Amino acid sequence: MEPSAARVRPLAASSAAAVSEAVVSVYAAAFSGPPYEEGTAARSRFAPRWIAHAAAPGWRGVGAWVDDALVGFAYGHAATPGLPWVDAVLAQLAPPTRTKWCADPFLLCELAVAPAHRGLGLGSALHDAVIDDAPHATALLTTLDDRSTAGALLYARRGWRRLSAPYVAPGYPHRYVVMGVRLDRCA
């Protein structure tokens, strides 16, 4: 399958519930196996988070479709302090880093591509579509503390840099890092 076979289109926060099953299925397929190993908990853990994040201020989302099937998505929102996941991410940053990177950040919450559609440029297309024109000075994300994952390689190619020491998120078996990018250099 060629990259052009998939169409990347915006997702509206108002349609989050309508596409929830498709989004959760892509997430579960993307993160159940190695190296993430979320297993069967991926679906039940992510479903409520998807709906909660879609209600966050400044939410932006995109999906990739082949025919009528969702095969990838990316979304994020303004990193507004007081939201539980935002506070958890910001807590990983040392005070000087927090000051430098967190005046006006966008939080890239998830980027997932179904395994059968990887290696076709969809991750890059989704990344760029959700980040381009985001009305923020910087963007933040969390990812596995493993520079060899597809996500880490994609983020490195797009200019993201590590901002935190590795940490273990409650309920997850792996170490994670916070990464950031200046949005004026994210093209």
C-alpha angles and dihedrals in degrees: 000000000000122000089244089064089076122070119211113210135168119265118216121223087227090062096049093106093046094055096034097108093050093046093047090048092053090047092050092048092047099046106029095081136050133349094014098041096189088148120181091342090069093081098045094041096049103040097074091039091056093055093043093049092049088061093053120111115269095015116177126178141173134188135200117220132190106197101320097329122103108229101168144005143182130193144162143159143210109300094239113178112239095048106112098233092043091052091048091052095045091049089065092062124088112240096255091049091046090053093049098044106028107059092100111355133169113213114219097208103180141000116179136168123187109250094244090058100047123116093038099098095261094123090055092045092050092045093051094044094054096041101040112098093003104158095234136099096227141011130218133194141166124232139163116289090245118105092199099065119108089245095051091048091049092049092048090052089051094053101258116151134197114262103173141046114253114278138177116242114219111264095016126098098214138074117249137193133205115236130191141193134189104238095220087066097043103098 
